[in-house]
Amino acid sequence: MQSQLQPKSKPPVTVAITGASGVQYGIRLIECLFAAEVPVFLMVSKAAQMVITTETDEKWPANPEALKQHLVEKYKIDGALLEVFGREDWLSPVASGSSGPGQMVICPCSTGTLSAVACGASNNLIERAADVVLKERKKLIMLVREMPLSDIHLENMLKLSRMGAVIMPAAPGFYHQPNSIQDMVDFVVARILDQLAIDQLMVPKWGYVTAHKD
């Protein structure tokens, strides 16, 4: 009798980049996932497209197919490592609990997206994908980027944390003595990779930094 089980491979990670400041975190995250040969299901909001243009020298096409081709060429990766989905691509794997990945990172996460996910709005694919991860009791990581935080923001974060989401404010540490903005970006991305159980050497874990100092 032929086996109905699929062969094991690295599970994909869904990455959503929304319109908060700090798109560098999301860009660096997918770069690290590609380097680790982890498949990525990518979604980029319309607001994030504007922020990418504003905060970086990157120019990402709005069309999902064109964006996939751009990133495949930029990072010189196998096209099988990346799928890019549009705002209303309801037939994509991330839209259903029967096929959605077990891990999703919203990086950065705008407070608008935070609010929509907290109330289950599902008005676009990013919101629906997050809703799927929550209902299936999988891992949802939300890199919230806002300052200061209102009661609404804090209440939404508490609500989602109680549902099992991991709330990670974009708050780089300084005990590794960063020398550049890239070092601070890497600190945050390294913590995300730790949450995803993906080995990283960008930032030593605490104890390994100071253990051998006089």
N, C-alpha and C positions, 0 to 999 in steps of 0.2 A: 504494500500500500504506500502510495507516494505521500511524503510528509507535507502538511499544509502550513508548516512554520517557515517564516522567512529567515534567511541567514542573518546573523548578528552583524551590525555595523554601528558606527558612531551615531547616536541619536541626534537629530537636528535641534538647533536652538532658534526660536523665533526672536527676532530683534526688531523692535519698533523705535524709530526715531521721530519724536514729536517736536512741537515748536517752542520748546524752552531754550534758553541760552545754555550752551554747553554741548553742542552737537559733536564737539571734538571727542567726547567720551564715547558716543555711539560709533563714530568712525573708527576710533582706535579699537573698540571692542570687536567689530567685525573683522578688522585686520588680524587681531590675535586669534579669533576663531578660525579664520582661513589658515593661519600658520599652523594651528593645531589640527588641521584637516577635519574640522567639525562643520557639517553642513549648516547653512544659514538660510532661514526663511525671513526675508527682509521686507519691511513696510516703512515707508517714509511719508509723513503727512505733508500736506500742502504748505503749512506754516513752517515745517522743518526745512523744506526746500529753500524758503526765503532766508531762514537763519543760517543755513549752510553757506549761502552766497554772501551773507553779511559777515559772518565770523571767520570764514576760511577762504583760501584761494581755490577751493574745490568748485567745480561746476557739474552738478549732477543732473542728468536729463530727467524730466518729469515722467516720461513714458517708461513703464516697468521693464519692457523688453530692452529698450535703449539703455536704461540704467544697469541692467544685468550685464549687457555687453561691455559697457564702460568699466564696470568694476572687475569683470573677468580679465580684461586687458590690463587694467591698472595694476592689479595684484598678481597677474600671471597665474591664475588658478584654473583648475578644471571646472568647466561650467556646471558639472554635477554638484559642486559644493554650494551653489547659490540659486535660490529662486526669489524673485521679486514680485510682490503682489500689489495690485492697485487698491485704491480706497474702497471699491465696491466689488471686489473679486470674490463673490460669495461662494464660488465653486472651489476655492483654494482649500488645501488641507487644514489650514489654521481655523477655518470657519466651523469645523465640526469636531465634536469630542471623539468621534470614532477614528480620526486620523491626525488630530492636532498634536504637535510636539509636547513633550512633558515639561519643557522649560521655556519660559518667555521672559525677555528683559525689555522693559520700556526705558530707553536710555538716549537722551534725557527724557524725563516725564514731565510734561507741562501740568500745571494745576487744573487746567481744563480737562485734560485726559484723566487725571486723578479723579476728578469729580464724576466724569462720565462712567468710569469703571466702577466707582463706589456705588453708583445707583443703578448699574446694569443697563445703561442706555443702549449700547450696541448699535449706534447710528452709523458706524463705519467699520471697516474690517479690523482696524487696530483695537477698537473697543470690543468688538465681538470676539476676537482672538483672546483677549484678556479674560473676558467673561467665560469662555470655554475652559481656559486653564484653571480658573477658580472653581467652576462647577465640577470639573473632573478631579479636583483636589491635587492638582499638579503645582509646580513651582512658578510663581510669578514674582519677578524682581522689578521694583519700580524705583528708578534713580530720580527722585524728585529734585527739581532745581527751582527754588524760589526763595526770596528773602525780602522782608520778614515774612513770617507765616501767620495767617489769620486763623481765627477759631475754625472757620470753614475748612481750611487746609488741614489743620491738626485733627479735626473730627473725621475727615475723610481718610486720613492716614491711619488713625486708630481703628476705624471701621474695617479697612482693608487688612490691617495687621491681624485683627481678630478673625478674619476669614482665612488667614494663612499666607497672605502676601508678605514678601520681604520688602520693607521700606528702607531704602538706602539713600539718604540725602547726599547730594554731590558735595561732600566735605572731605577734601584731601587732608591727610595727616602731614606732619612735618618732622617726625622723629627720624626719618631716613635722610634728612637734610637735602631736600630737592634743590637742584641748581637751575632748573628751567621749568617753564610751563608744562613741557612734555613730561617731566618727572612727576608733576602733580596730577596730570591726566592719567599717567600710568599707575599711580597709587590707587586711584579710584577704580580703574579698570581691573587691576590686579585683585581687588577685593571682590569684584563681580565674578571674576573667573574662579576665585576660591569658593564662592557660593554655588557656582555651577559644577564644582568638583573637577575643574580642568587645571592641570598643573601649569604653574607659571613661575618664571624666574625674574620677573621685572622688579618686584619688591620683596625683600626677605621678610619672612614672618617674624613677629615680635619675639625677642629672645635671641634670635640668630643675629640681630643687628647689634646688640649690646653685649652679648655673652662674653666676647673676647676682648672687650675694651678694658683698660686699666682704670 
